[in-house]
Amino acid sequence: MANSSAISNGYINDEITFLAPCPKLCNVPTVIVMVGLPARGKTFIAQKLTRYLNWIGYRTKVFNLGEYRRKIYGATKPPSFYHPGNKEAVASRLKCCALALEDMTVFLKEENGEVAVFDATNTTRARRKMIYDHCDKNRHKVFFIESCLENPEIEMQNITEVKVGCPDYKDMNPDEAIKDFKARIDNYRLAYQPLDTVYDRNLSFIKIMNVGEQYLINKVEGFVQSKTVYYLMNMNIIPRTIYLVRHGETEYNQDNRIGGDPQLSPRGIKFAEKLAKFMDGEKISELKVWTSQLRRTVQTADYITEVVDNVLTEKWKALNEIDAGICDELTYAEIKEKFPEEYKARSENKFFYRYPRGESYEDLVNRLEPVIMELERKHDILVICHQGVMRCLLAYYLDHERTELPFLEVPLHTVFKLSPTAYGCKEDKITFGIDAVSTQHVPLLENRDNSQN
């Protein structure tokens, strides 16, 4: 075993050895470092993982080196800029890396950050060691995610669907953009050193092969790394569409009552019929429809099964509306009259407030985590749910802060069509001209501008 005098700057004799970056303490910031050639889905993974970690309560931020490079040197750079023999360009990219590391450290040390995702190619051992040593110095844990791809069809799909739409090729002819980007990949490949189970045995990492065909996991340490691996092994990076919609309007909606298990109103039935025709027009083979176990979502789905062929339906208890406890089936006026302190408390801290014998939005997020994991596994799917549930799901896909989540506006009779992309999630809203009451509640409290149910 090497003695301490043989260790210098991470080296033991001629081998790079990554020492533990910090003692095993609670609440130690984690840096997740992306690794891989361009067009491997790294930015897509980084963005989705960040949304997930924020959603479950970890303050997380992506630091994308491409953004630093574009800001300092401009978006249009020839493939030669990425050649390992271009010493001037290598120095320029190293400068971007150093600046991003500085900003990342400020986020973790001074802005209450808990997880930073360092999104870049990081294809050489020297670059990864630079990042690791920086984290070691600042007492951050490090976890590497390498995306490997040996399928030329998927690679070409990534190039055409992701990179042609990225800021680097905004004003370039698509054919020229593809040619340019392929040349960039070839230059990166010249210096690429993948993570290795022998050489990098002391690192914590996961290798994702061919968009999830295989996984190789090494030395996972701590809760954040475990949750990251759990998410990555369920994540779907294939393009798809998620349709989110609330049930049709109910009798309770018309009376401004929350919870319960009411039936659809006449307008709710008309919406369900329109929704069925719309989904039929989307031409999705073997459409999957998820509902809660409550009557109003099941009724809405029934109209779809009558119109659309080969529909597969599932009822999820996890998709049931937030449990209002002792306030279930009451109007807001009745809650304010019977339970004024509860009414006031919920308005002042809505995300964490828990109904007596019921749930909070925080509880609801935890309850919905298995739903998110299953949604990640699926292709095109329709979820018919409730206001509170839909707010939580939209917060995940559209990356809303927890403070914003309870106030998201999700009107009845509106379909949210979501298409995850490398740089976020495309959102389209579809309505069918069927009126419904507004369920966006604003309590009348002093010194409060807004607080909705």
Phi, psi and chi 1 to 4 in degrees:
 res  aa     phi    psi   chi1   chi2   chi3   chi4
   1 MET       -  134.1 -177.6  176.1  177.8      -
   2 ALA   -68.0  141.2      -      -      -      -
   3 ASN   -86.6  174.1   58.6   38.8      -      -
   4 SER   -65.0  -28.3   59.3      -      -      -
   5 SER   -69.7  -20.7   62.0      -      -      -
   6 ALA   -84.1   -7.5      -      -      -      -
   7 ILE   -97.9  125.8  -58.2  175.1      -      -
   8 SER  -149.0  119.9  174.8      -      -      -
   9 ASN    53.2   39.5 -163.8   28.0      -      -
  10 GLY    89.0   -3.3      -      -      -      -
  11 TYR   -98.5  139.8  -75.5   86.6      -      -
  12 ILE  -120.4  109.6  -63.8 -179.2      -      -
  13 ASN    57.0 -120.4  -61.9  -33.3      -      -
  14 ASP   -98.9    4.0  -65.7  -32.4      -      -
  15 GLU  -107.8  136.4  179.9 -178.4   -3.7      -
  16 ILE   -75.1  125.8  -62.2  177.9      -      -
  17 THR  -122.7  125.9  -61.3      -      -      -
  18 PHE   -92.6  110.5  -66.9   87.2      -      -
  19 LEU   -80.2  160.7  -53.7  176.5      -      -
  20 ALA   -56.7  127.2      -      -      -      -
  21 PRO   -71.4  -17.4   26.1  -33.5      -      -
  22 CYS  -167.4  161.6   57.1      -      -      -
  23 PRO   -63.3  160.6  -18.6   30.6      -      -
  24 LYS   -77.2   85.2  -59.6  -64.6 -172.1  -67.4
  25 LEU  -117.1  159.4  -59.5  174.0      -      -
  26 CYS   -77.0  154.1  -64.9      -      -      -
  27 ASN    59.7   33.1  -59.5  -39.9      -      -
  28 VAL   -84.5  128.1  175.7      -      -      -
  29 PRO   -57.8  147.4  -24.3   34.6      -      -
  30 THR  -119.1  136.2  -63.9      -      -      -
  31 VAL  -110.3  121.4  176.4      -      -      -
  32 ILE  -101.5  120.1  -65.2  172.8      -      -
  33 VAL  -108.4  119.8 -177.1      -      -      -
  34 MET   -78.9  145.8  -56.0  -56.7  -59.3      -
  35 VAL  -138.9  139.9  177.4      -      -      -
  36 GLY   145.2  159.2      -      -      -      -
  37 LEU   -64.8  161.2  -66.5  170.5      -      -
  38 PRO   -58.8  157.1  -23.9   34.5      -      -
  39 ALA    66.6   32.0      -      -      -      -
  40 ARG  -109.9    6.6  -94.2   59.1 -173.7  168.0
  41 GLY    82.2   18.7      -      -      -      -
  42 LYS   -64.2  -46.5  -63.0 -174.6  -56.5  -60.7
  43 THR   -65.5  -39.0  -65.2      -      -      -
  44 PHE   -59.0  -47.8 -173.3   88.2      -      -
  45 ILE   -62.4  -45.6  -66.7  169.4      -      -
  46 ALA   -60.4  -44.5      -      -      -      -
  47 GLN   -66.9  -44.1  -66.1  -72.9  -11.6      -
  48 LYS   -67.6  -42.3  -75.4  177.7   67.1   68.3
  49 LEU   -62.9  -39.7  177.8   60.7      -      -
  50 THR   -63.3  -43.1  -63.1      -      -      -
  51 ARG   -61.3  -42.0  -68.8 -157.7  -57.5  -90.9
  52 TYR   -63.8  -47.9  167.6   69.8      -      -
  53 LEU   -65.3  -39.5  -68.5  173.1      -      -
  54 ASN   -61.9  -41.1  -84.8  -43.5      -      -
  55 TRP   -63.9  -38.0 -170.4   71.1      -      -
  56 ILE   -87.5    3.1   63.4  172.2      -      -
  57 GLY   113.3    4.5      -      -      -      -
  58 TYR   -98.3  124.2  -72.7   90.9      -      -
  59 ARG   -70.3  108.9 -177.3  167.3  163.9   73.9
  60 THR  -129.1  145.6  -52.8      -      -      -
  61 LYS  -145.0  142.5 -175.6  175.9  179.7  179.6
  62 VAL   -91.6  137.3  175.2      -      -      -
  63 PHE  -117.6  101.9  -66.2   83.3      -      -
  64 ASN   -97.5  118.4  179.7  -80.5      -      -
  65 LEU   -66.1  -29.0 -116.3   61.8      -      -
  66 GLY   -59.8  -36.7      -      -      -      -
  67 GLU   -66.3  -40.1  -66.4 -179.4    1.3      -
  68 TYR   -64.8  -43.7  -75.7   81.6      -      -
  69 ARG   -63.1  -42.3 -173.7 -111.6  -50.7  152.9
  70 ARG   -66.3  -38.2  -76.3 -174.2  -76.5  -88.8
  71 LYS   -66.8  -38.5 -177.2  176.7 -179.7 -179.7
  72 ILE   -88.6  -42.5  -62.4  172.2      -      -
  73 TYR  -114.8   -2.1  -59.2  107.4      -      -
  74 GLY    92.4  162.3      -      -      -      -
  75 ALA   -80.2  -32.2      -      -      -      -
  76 THR   -91.7  104.8  -54.5      -      -      -
  77 LYS  -130.5  136.6  -72.4  -66.5  177.0 -174.9
  78 PRO   -70.9  163.4   28.2  -36.3      -      -
  79 PRO   -55.3  -30.0  -26.6   35.1      -      -
  80 SER   -62.4  -22.1   59.7      -      -      -
  81 PHE   -62.6  -23.7 -175.4   79.2      -      -
  82 TYR  -104.5   10.0  -54.4   95.6      -      -
  83 HIS   -78.8  132.1 -166.0  -74.2      -      -
  84 PRO   -63.8  -18.7   21.8  -33.2      -      -
  85 GLY   -85.5   -6.4      -      -      -      -
  86 ASN   -85.8   90.3 -173.0  -23.9      -      -
  87 LYS   -62.9  -37.6  -65.9 -176.9  178.5  179.7
  88 GLU   -64.7  -43.0 -177.7  179.6   -8.9      -
  89 ALA   -69.2  -37.7      -      -      -      -
  90 VAL   -60.1  -42.0  168.5      -      -      -
  91 ALA   -65.0  -38.0      -      -      -      -
  92 SER   -64.6  -43.8  -62.3      -      -      -
  93 ARG   -68.9  -32.2  -71.2 -173.1  -78.3  127.8
  94 LEU   -66.3  -35.8 -165.2   62.3      -      -
  95 LYS   -62.9  -43.0  177.1 -177.7  177.0 -178.8
  96 CYS   -61.1  -40.7  -65.7      -      -      -
  97 CYS   -61.9  -44.7 -178.8      -      -      -
  98 ALA   -63.2  -40.9      -      -      -      -
  99 LEU   -64.9  -42.1  -70.7  172.4      -      -
 100 ALA   -64.4  -39.2      -      -      -      -
 101 LEU   -63.5  -38.8  -72.9  173.4      -      -
 102 GLU   -63.3  -46.6  -70.6  176.4    9.8      -
 103 ASP   -64.0  -39.2  -71.1  -13.1      -      -
 104 MET   -61.3  -41.9  179.6 -169.1   77.7      -
 105 THR   -66.3  -38.2  -56.7      -      -      -
 106 VAL   -61.5  -43.6  169.7      -      -      -
 107 PHE   -59.7  -44.7  169.8   70.5      -      -
 108 LEU   -76.9  -31.8  -66.6  174.6      -      -
 109 LYS   -96.4  -32.9  -76.9 -167.6  164.5 -174.4
 110 GLU  -116.4  -12.8  -59.2  176.2   18.2      -
 111 GLU  -118.7   22.0  -61.0  176.0    1.5      -
 112 ASN    61.0   25.7  -61.3  -44.8      -      -
 113 GLY   -69.1  147.8      -      -      -      -
 114 GLU  -115.7  -33.9  -65.6  174.0  -74.4      -
 115 VAL  -137.3  133.0 -177.8      -      -      -
 116 ALA  -118.0  135.7      -      -      -      -
 117 VAL  -109.1  114.4 -179.3      -      -      -
 118 PHE   -94.0   99.8 -159.8   77.6      -      -
 119 ASP   -97.4  103.5 -179.3   19.7      -      -
 120 ALA  -160.5  177.8      -      -      -      -
 121 THR   -70.9  -44.4   55.5      -      -      -
 122 ASN    45.1   48.8  -59.2  -43.7      -      -
 123 THR   -86.1   -9.0   46.9      -      -      -
 124 THR  -110.9  153.4   66.3      -      -      -
 125 ARG   -64.6  -35.0  -72.0  168.2  177.3  162.9
 126 ALA   -62.8  -43.1      -      -      -      -
 127 ARG   -65.7  -42.9  169.7   64.2   67.8   84.3
 128 ARG   -65.2  -36.3  -65.3 -165.7  -68.6  -92.2
 129 LYS   -67.4  -38.1 -175.1  178.7 -175.2  -58.5
 130 MET   -59.0  -45.2  170.3 -170.3  172.2      -
 131 ILE   -66.4  -43.7  -63.5  168.9      -      -
 132 TYR   -62.5  -45.7 -169.8   96.3      -      -
 133 ASP   -62.1  -37.3  -73.3  -13.1      -      -
 134 HIS   -62.3  -43.8  177.4   89.0      -      -
 135 CYS   -67.5  -38.4  -64.5      -      -      -
 136 ASP   -60.1  -44.7 -178.4   21.6      -      -
 137 LYS   -61.2  -35.0  177.0 -178.2  176.1 -178.6
 138 ASN   -99.1   10.6  -71.2  -79.2      -      -
 139 ARG    60.9   47.2  -59.7  171.9   65.2   82.1
 140 HIS  -110.9  141.2  -56.8  -32.8      -      -
 141 LYS   -73.2  153.0  -71.9 -174.1  176.1 -178.8
 142 VAL  -129.5  135.7 -178.1      -      -      -
 143 PHE  -136.5  126.2 -174.5   68.9      -      -
 144 PHE   -98.1  140.8  -68.0   90.0      -      -
 145 ILE  -123.5  114.6  -60.0  172.9      -      -
 146 GLU  -108.7  128.6 -178.0  174.1   22.1      -
 147 SER  -105.6  116.5 -178.8      -      -      -
 148 CYS  -110.3  144.5  -52.3      -      -      -
 149 LEU  -143.1  121.2 -168.3   57.0      -      -
 150 GLU  -118.6    7.6  -62.6  176.8   -4.9      -
 151 ASN   -99.4  108.3 -173.3  -40.4      -      -
 152 PRO   -63.2  -28.6   20.3  -30.7      -      -
 153 GLU   -67.7  -44.1  -67.9 -177.1    4.6      -
 154 ILE   -66.9  -38.3  -61.8  177.5      -      -
 155 GLU   -60.5  -45.4  179.1 -179.0   25.8      -
 156 MET   -65.5  -37.1 -168.6   60.5 -162.8      -
 157 GLN   -62.6  -42.1 -178.9  179.2  -26.0      -
 158 ASN   -63.7  -40.7  -74.3  -10.5      -      -
 159 ILE   -63.4  -47.2  -69.2  171.8      -      -
 160 THR   -74.5  -38.9   55.7      -      -      -
 161 GLU   -88.5  -25.5  -67.9 -172.8    4.2      -
 162 VAL  -106.1  -59.7  179.9      -      -      -
 163 LYS   -73.2  -31.6  -70.2  -57.7  177.1 -177.1
 164 VAL   -63.6  -26.5  171.3      -      -      -
 165 GLY   -93.2    2.5      -      -      -      -
 166 CYS   -82.4  163.6   93.0      -      -      -
 167 PRO   -59.0  -27.7  -26.3   34.9      -      -
 168 ASP   -62.5  -27.4  -72.8   -4.5      -      -
 169 TYR  -120.0   28.1  -60.2  106.7      -      -
 170 LYS   -58.5  -42.9 -177.6  178.8  178.6 -178.4
 171 ASP  -110.3   21.3  -60.9  -41.8      -      -
 172 MET  -106.4  145.5 -172.0  179.4  -70.1      -
 173 ASN   -56.5  134.5  175.6  -85.1      -      -
 174 PRO   -54.5  -41.8  -27.7   35.1      -      -
 175 ASP   -64.8  -41.4  -68.4  -25.1      -      -
 176 GLU   -66.5  -36.9  -71.9  -62.6  -43.5      -
 177 ALA   -63.2  -42.8      -      -      -      -
 178 ILE   -64.0  -43.9  -69.4  172.1      -      -
 179 LYS   -61.6  -45.1 -179.4 -179.9  177.9 -178.7
 180 ASP   -63.2  -42.9 -178.2  -80.7      -      -
 181 PHE   -70.7  -35.8 -165.1   63.1      -      -
 182 LYS   -61.4  -39.9  -76.0 -176.9  173.9  179.8
 183 ALA   -65.5  -36.4      -      -      -      -
 184 ARG   -62.7  -44.7 -177.9 -170.0  -60.6 -168.8
 185 ILE   -60.6  -43.3  -66.1  171.1      -      -
 186 ASP   -59.8  -38.8  -70.7  -20.6      -      -
 187 ASN   -69.0  -39.6  -76.4  -24.1      -      -
 188 TYR   -63.3  -36.8  -91.6  109.7      -      -
 189 ARG   -63.4  -27.6 -170.8  177.2  -81.9  113.4
 190 LEU   -60.1  -30.4  -65.5  172.5      -      -
 191 ALA  -115.2    9.4      -      -      -      -
 192 TYR   -69.7  127.7 -178.5   28.7      -      -
 193 GLN  -125.8   98.1  -63.9  171.0  -58.7      -
 194 PRO   -62.5  159.3  -17.5   30.6      -      -
 195 LEU   -62.3  140.2  -71.2  166.9      -      -
 196 ASP  -127.5  135.0 -177.4   80.7      -      -
 197 THR   -66.5  -20.3   53.2      -      -      -
 198 VAL   -93.1  -57.9  176.1      -      -      -
 199 TYR   -60.5  -40.4 -172.7   88.8      -      -
 200 ASP  -104.9   28.7  -61.8  -53.3      -      -
 201 ARG   -62.1  -22.4   62.5 -173.4  177.3  -84.9
 202 ASN   -89.0   -1.4  -65.7  -45.5      -      -
 203 LEU   -90.8  154.6  -71.7  177.1      -      -
 204 SER   -94.7  122.9  -62.7      -      -      -
 205 PHE  -160.6  164.7   66.0   83.2      -      -
 206 ILE  -133.1  135.0  179.7  172.6      -      -
 207 LYS  -106.5  127.7  -70.8  172.1   72.6   84.3
 208 ILE  -107.5  117.3  -54.3  171.2      -      -
 209 MET  -103.5  128.0  -85.9   75.8   80.5      -
 210 ASN    50.8   55.1  -72.1  -30.8      -      -
 211 VAL    57.1   40.0 -161.8      -      -      -
 212 GLY    97.6    9.9      -      -      -      -
 213 GLU   -65.5  -37.1  -74.7 -176.7    2.2      -
 214 GLN  -143.1  155.5  -72.8 -177.7  -50.0      -
 215 TYR  -132.4  142.3  -58.9   90.2      -      -
 216 LEU  -124.7  120.6 -166.7  155.0      -      -
 217 ILE  -118.7  133.1  -57.8  166.3      -      -
 218 ASN  -133.0  123.5 -171.6   72.9      -      -
 219 LYS    53.7   55.1 -158.7  178.6  178.3 -176.6
 220 VAL   -73.7  130.9  172.5      -      -      -
 221 GLU  -132.6  124.4  -62.4  179.9  -15.2      -
 222 GLY    91.9  166.9      -      -      -      -
 223 PHE   -68.7  -43.4 -172.4   74.1      -      -
 224 VAL   -62.3  -43.7  171.0      -      -      -
 225 GLN   -65.4  -39.0  -67.3 -177.2   19.3      -
 226 SER   -64.0  -44.2  -63.9      -      -      -
 227 LYS   -65.1  -35.4  -65.5  -66.3  -76.9 -173.6
 228 THR   -64.0  -46.2  -63.6      -      -      -
 229 VAL   -63.3  -43.1  168.8      -      -      -
 230 TYR   -57.0  -44.4  168.4   57.7      -      -
 231 TYR   -68.7  -46.6  178.9   73.0      -      -
 232 LEU   -61.6  -33.9  -67.7  174.9      -      -
 233 MET   -76.8   -8.3  -67.6 -175.3   70.8      -
 234 ASN  -109.6  -12.5  -73.8  -80.1      -      -
 235 MET   -71.2  141.7 -170.9 -179.2   68.7      -
 236 ASN  -113.8  118.0 -175.3   -8.4      -      -
 237 ILE  -104.5    6.7   67.9  173.6      -      -
 238 ILE   -77.1  134.9  -59.3  -61.4      -      -
 239 PRO   -56.2  136.6  -24.8   34.5      -      -
 240 ARG  -161.5  176.9   67.4 -160.9 -165.9  -74.5
 241 THR  -128.0  134.4  -57.6      -      -      -
 242 ILE  -114.3  124.9  -61.2  106.2      -      -
 243 TYR  -102.7  120.1  -58.8   84.2      -      -
 244 LEU  -113.1  132.4  -60.7  179.7      -      -
 245 VAL  -152.6  146.3   64.9      -      -      -
 246 ARG   -81.9  159.9  -68.3  175.1   63.6 -173.5
 247 HIS   -57.6  164.7   52.4   79.8      -      -
 248 GLY   -64.1  161.1      -      -      -      -
 249 GLU   -55.1  144.0 -179.2 -168.6   70.3      -
 250 THR  -118.5  171.4   69.8      -      -      -
 251 GLU   -62.9  -37.4  -61.3  159.7   -8.1      -
 252 TYR   -66.6  -37.3  -86.3   25.8      -      -
 253 ASN   -58.5  -41.2  -67.7  143.6      -      -
 254 GLN   -66.2  -30.8  -66.8  176.4  -28.2      -
 255 ASP   -91.1   -0.1  -65.7  -22.4      -      -
 256 ASN    66.0   31.4 -158.1   27.2      -      -
 257 ARG   -96.6  145.5  -66.4 -171.7 -177.0  -82.3
 258 ILE  -102.9  153.5   63.6  174.0      -      -
 259 GLY    72.0 -147.1      -      -      -      -
 260 GLY    70.5 -169.2      -      -      -      -
 261 ASP  -138.0   60.3 -165.6   18.2      -      -
 262 PRO   -79.6  170.0   31.4  -36.8      -      -
 263 GLN   -94.0  168.8  -60.1 -170.7   68.6      -
 264 LEU   -69.8  146.1  -62.5 -177.1      -      -
 265 SER   -80.6  169.9   69.3      -      -      -
 266 PRO   -54.3  -39.4  -29.4   37.2      -      -
 267 ARG   -70.0  -34.0  -67.9 -167.6  -59.8 -165.4
 268 GLY   -63.5  -37.5      -      -      -      -
 269 ILE   -66.3  -42.0  -68.1  172.4      -      -
 270 LYS   -61.2  -39.9  -72.1 -177.8 -179.7  179.3
 271 PHE   -64.1  -42.6  170.0   75.0      -      -
 272 ALA   -59.6  -39.0      -      -      -      -
 273 GLU   -65.5  -42.5  -67.3  170.5  -17.9      -
 274 LYS   -66.5  -39.5  -70.8  -77.3 -171.0  179.1
 275 LEU   -61.3  -42.0  176.6   63.2      -      -
 276 ALA   -60.3  -44.4      -      -      -      -
 277 LYS   -65.7  -38.4  -69.1 -180.0 -178.9  178.1
 278 PHE   -63.5  -47.2  168.7   75.3      -      -
 279 MET   -65.7  -33.5  -65.5  -51.6  -57.6      -
 280 ASP   -63.2  -38.2 -172.6   45.1      -      -
 281 GLY   -70.8  -18.6      -      -      -      -
 282 GLU   -74.2  -15.0  -67.9  -66.9  -85.0      -
 283 LYS    55.2   53.8  -56.3  -59.2 -179.4 -175.2
 284 ILE   -99.7  118.8  -59.5  170.6      -      -
 285 SER   -72.7  134.6   60.8      -      -      -
 286 GLU    52.7   57.0  -65.2 -172.5   -6.6      -
 287 LEU   -59.6  131.3  173.0   65.4      -      -
 288 LYS   -99.8  130.1  -64.9  176.2  178.2   63.6
 289 VAL  -124.6  122.2  178.3      -      -      -
 290 TRP  -107.4  138.4  -70.1   -2.7      -      -
 291 THR  -130.4  171.3   72.4      -      -      -
 292 SER   -80.5 -173.8   72.3      -      -      -
 293 GLN   -91.6    2.3  -66.1 -177.9  -22.6      -
 294 LEU   -88.0  148.5  -61.1  175.1      -      -
 295 ARG   -58.3  -39.2 -177.9  164.3   45.3 -175.1
 296 ARG   -66.4  -33.3   50.8 -163.6 -176.6  -88.4
 297 THR   -77.2  -37.6   63.3      -      -      -
 298 VAL   -65.0  -42.4  175.5      -      -      -
 299 GLN   -60.2  -42.9  -87.5 -172.3  -66.3      -
 300 THR   -60.6  -41.8  -55.6      -      -      -
 301 ALA   -69.5  -29.9      -      -      -      -
 302 ASP   -58.6  -36.2  -75.0  -16.5      -      -
 303 TYR   -67.7  -29.8  -71.6   89.0      -      -
 304 ILE   -70.6  -42.9  -63.8  173.4      -      -
 305 THR   -65.4  -22.9   58.8      -      -      -
 306 GLU   -77.2  -23.6  -68.7  176.6    1.6      -
 307 VAL  -106.9  -40.7  173.3      -      -      -
 308 VAL   -95.3  135.4 -176.7      -      -      -
 309 ASP   -79.4  151.0  -65.8  -30.3      -      -
 310 ASN    55.4   44.7  -60.7  -40.8      -      -
 311 VAL   -86.9  131.1  175.4      -      -      -
 312 LEU  -107.1  115.4  -55.8  174.2      -      -
 313 THR  -108.9  145.7   59.8      -      -      -
 314 GLU  -136.9  140.3  -70.5 -175.5   37.0      -
 315 LYS  -104.4  125.2  -61.7  176.9 -175.1  177.7
 316 TRP  -112.9  123.2  -77.3   69.0      -      -
 317 LYS   -64.3  -32.9 -174.9  175.5 -179.0 -179.9
 318 ALA   -63.4  -19.4      -      -      -      -
 319 LEU   -90.3    0.5  -72.2  172.1      -      -
 320 ASN   -60.1  152.1  -74.1   -3.1      -      -
 321 GLU   -62.2  158.0 -179.3   59.1  -62.7      -
 322 ILE   -52.2  134.4 -171.7  169.7      -      -
 323 ASP   -77.3  114.7 -173.1  -13.7      -      -
 324 ALA   -85.8    4.7      -      -      -      -
 325 GLY    56.4 -126.7      -      -      -      -
 326 ILE   -68.6  -12.2   62.7  173.6      -      -
 327 CYS   -95.2    0.7  -61.6      -      -      -
 328 ASP   -60.6  136.9 -167.3   53.0      -      -
 329 GLU    70.5   13.3  -61.7 -169.4  -80.4      -
 330 LEU   -98.9  157.7  -61.8  179.9      -      -
 331 THR   -85.5  165.6   66.9      -      -      -
 332 TYR   -65.2  -34.1  -66.7  110.0      -      -
 333 ALA   -64.3  -39.1      -      -      -      -
 334 GLU   -68.5  -37.9  -70.2  169.1  -16.1      -
 335 ILE   -64.0  -44.2  -64.9  171.5      -      -
 336 LYS   -64.0  -36.2 -173.4  175.3 -177.3 -179.7
 337 GLU   -74.8  -45.6  179.5 -177.5   -7.4      -
 338 LYS   -82.1  -34.9  -66.6 -177.4  176.8 -178.9
 339 PHE  -132.8   65.1  -50.6  108.2      -      -
 340 PRO   -60.2  -35.5   20.8  -33.5      -      -
 341 GLU   -69.3  -37.6  -67.8  -57.4  -43.8      -
 342 GLU   -67.3  -42.0  -61.8  -61.9  -27.8      -
 343 TYR   -57.8  -44.7 -173.1   87.7      -      -
 344 LYS   -69.1  -43.0 -177.9  173.8 -178.0  -67.6
 345 ALA   -63.5  -41.4      -      -      -      -
 346 ARG   -66.7  -35.4 -171.6  165.6 -169.7  -97.8
 347 SER   -68.6  -26.8  -59.8      -      -      -
 348 GLU   -87.9  -23.0  -68.0  174.6  -14.9      -
 349 ASN  -151.1   72.3 -166.1  -11.4      -      -
 350 LYS   -69.4  -37.0 -168.5  169.5  179.9 -176.8
 351 PHE   -65.8  -40.9 -176.9   81.5      -      -
 352 PHE   -94.3  -12.7  -66.9  103.2      -      -
 353 TYR   -64.0  133.7  169.4   83.6      -      -
 354 ARG  -115.3  125.6  179.1  179.2  -69.7  117.3
 355 TYR   -58.9  139.8  -76.7  107.4      -      -
 356 PRO   -55.2  126.1  -25.3   34.3      -      -
 357 ARG    63.4   19.1  -56.0  176.5 -166.6  169.2
 358 GLY  -132.3 -146.0      -      -      -      -
 359 GLU  -127.6  163.9  -68.8  179.2  -59.0      -
 360 SER  -109.1  171.7   65.9      -      -      -
 361 TYR   -65.1  -33.7  -90.2   98.8      -      -
 362 GLU   -61.1  -43.4 -177.2 -177.3   35.3      -
 363 ASP   -60.3  -39.7  -63.1  -30.3      -      -
 364 LEU   -65.7  -40.8 -169.8   52.7      -      -
 365 VAL   -59.1  -46.0  165.3      -      -      -
 366 ASN   -62.2  -39.7  -67.1  -28.8      -      -
 367 ARG   -65.3  -32.5  165.2  152.7   60.7   91.4
 368 LEU   -87.4   -5.7  -72.7  168.1      -      -
 369 GLU   -57.9  -43.3 -173.0  173.8    0.5      -
 370 PRO   -61.8  -31.4  -22.3   33.4      -      -
 371 VAL   -64.9  -44.7  174.7      -      -      -
 372 ILE   -59.1  -43.7  -71.6  -65.4      -      -
 373 MET   -62.2  -41.3  -69.6  -58.1  156.9      -
 374 GLU   -70.0  -36.6  -76.0  -58.4  -51.3      -
 375 LEU   -62.1  -35.3  -77.5  172.3      -      -
 376 GLU   -64.5  -29.7  -75.5  -64.0  -26.6      -
 377 ARG   -78.2  -22.8  -64.0  170.7 -177.0  -97.8
 378 LYS   -90.9  165.6  -55.2  -62.0 -177.9 -176.6
 379 HIS   -95.2 -137.0  -67.0  -73.4      -      -
 380 ASP   -63.2  134.1  -61.1  -21.5      -      -
 381 ILE  -154.3  147.7 -169.7  166.4      -      -
 382 LEU  -111.8  127.0  168.9   65.5      -      -
 383 VAL  -114.1  118.5 -179.3      -      -      -
 384 ILE  -104.1  115.3  -56.1  173.4      -      -
 385 CYS  -141.3 -146.8   54.1      -      -      -
 386 HIS  -129.0  170.5  -52.8  -92.4      -      -
 387 GLN   -58.7  -53.6 -179.5  167.6 -110.5      -
 388 GLY   -62.6  -43.2      -      -      -      -
 389 VAL   -62.9  -44.9  170.4      -      -      -
 390 MET   -65.7  -35.3 -166.3  158.8  163.9      -
 391 ARG   -60.3  -42.9  -78.1  171.8  172.7  161.9
 392 CYS   -64.8  -43.0  -67.1      -      -      -
 393 LEU   -67.4  -41.9  -63.4  178.0      -      -
 394 LEU   -64.8  -37.5  -77.2  174.4      -      -
 395 ALA   -60.7  -36.2      -      -      -      -
 396 TYR   -67.6  -52.6  166.8   73.5      -      -
 397 TYR   -71.5  -32.8  -76.8  107.5      -      -
 398 LEU  -103.4    6.4  -57.4  180.0      -      -
 399 ASP    59.2   51.7 -161.8   20.8      -      -
 400 HIS   -89.0  146.7  -72.9  -71.7      -      -
 401 GLU   -64.8  154.9  -62.9  -81.9  -11.6      -
 402 ARG   -61.5  -32.5  -77.5 -173.6  154.0 -160.7
 403 THR   -67.8  -25.2   52.2      -      -      -
 404 GLU   -85.7  -28.7  -59.2  172.5  -36.5      -
 405 LEU   -50.5  -50.6 -175.0  157.3      -      -
 406 PRO   -68.0   -9.4  -16.5   31.4      -      -
 407 PHE  -109.9    4.1  -52.9  110.3      -      -
 408 LEU   -62.9  137.9  -64.4  178.8      -      -
 409 GLU   -90.4  115.6 -171.0  167.7   -3.1      -
 410 VAL  -128.2   81.0  -74.4      -      -      -
 411 PRO   -65.5  153.9   22.4  -31.9      -      -
 412 LEU   -62.5  156.2  -71.4  163.4      -      -
 413 HIS    61.0   35.8  -61.2  178.7      -      -
 414 THR  -134.3  125.8  -56.4      -      -      -
 415 VAL   -94.0  127.8  178.9      -      -      -
 416 PHE   -99.6  112.6  -73.1   71.0      -      -
 417 LYS  -100.8  112.7 -176.3  177.3  179.8  178.7
 418 LEU  -111.5  132.9  -53.7  177.9      -      -
 419 SER  -128.5  100.4  -56.6      -      -      -
 420 PRO   -60.9  137.3  -24.2   35.3      -      -
 421 THR  -129.5  175.6   67.0      -      -      -
 422 ALA   -64.4  -31.0      -      -      -      -
 423 TYR  -110.3   19.1  -64.6   90.9      -      -
 424 GLY   150.6 -137.6      -      -      -      -
 425 CYS  -149.0  121.3 -174.1      -      -      -
 426 LYS   -76.1  133.3 -179.6 -177.2  176.2 -177.2
 427 GLU  -122.3  127.0  175.5 -166.7   19.4      -
 428 ASP  -124.0  140.2  -66.7  -51.8      -      -
 429 LYS  -113.1  130.0  -63.3  178.4 -175.9  178.1
 430 ILE  -121.0  129.3  -58.5  102.5      -      -
 431 THR  -123.8  161.2   57.9      -      -      -
 432 PHE  -121.4   13.7  -50.9  123.3      -      -
 433 GLY    75.9   19.8      -      -      -      -
 434 ILE  -100.9  114.1  -53.5  -62.8      -      -
 435 ASP   -64.0  154.6  -69.6  -23.2      -      -
 436 ALA  -155.9  157.3      -      -      -      -
 437 VAL   -68.8  156.9  -62.9      -      -      -
 438 SER   -86.4  133.8  171.4      -      -      -
 439 THR  -109.9   16.6   56.4      -      -      -
 440 GLN   -83.8  107.1 -161.5   82.6  -11.2      -
 441 HIS   -96.6  134.6  174.6   59.0      -      -
 442 VAL  -123.7  100.8 -177.6      -      -      -
 443 PRO   -64.2  150.2  -17.4   30.3      -      -
 444 LEU   -92.8   91.1  -60.8  175.9      -      -
 445 LEU  -123.9  147.4  -70.3  176.9      -      -
 446 GLU   -67.4  142.3  -66.5 -178.3    1.9      -
 447 ASN    61.5   24.1  -58.0  -39.7      -      -
 448 ARG  -125.4  124.3  -65.8  -74.6  -65.0  178.5
 449 ASP   -84.5  -36.7  -67.0  -32.9      -      -
 450 ASN  -158.5  144.9   62.8   -6.9      -      -
 451 SER  -165.3  111.4  178.6      -      -      -
 452 GLN  -108.5  163.5  -58.0   99.0    7.5      -
 453 ASN   -83.0      -  177.5   53.3      -      -
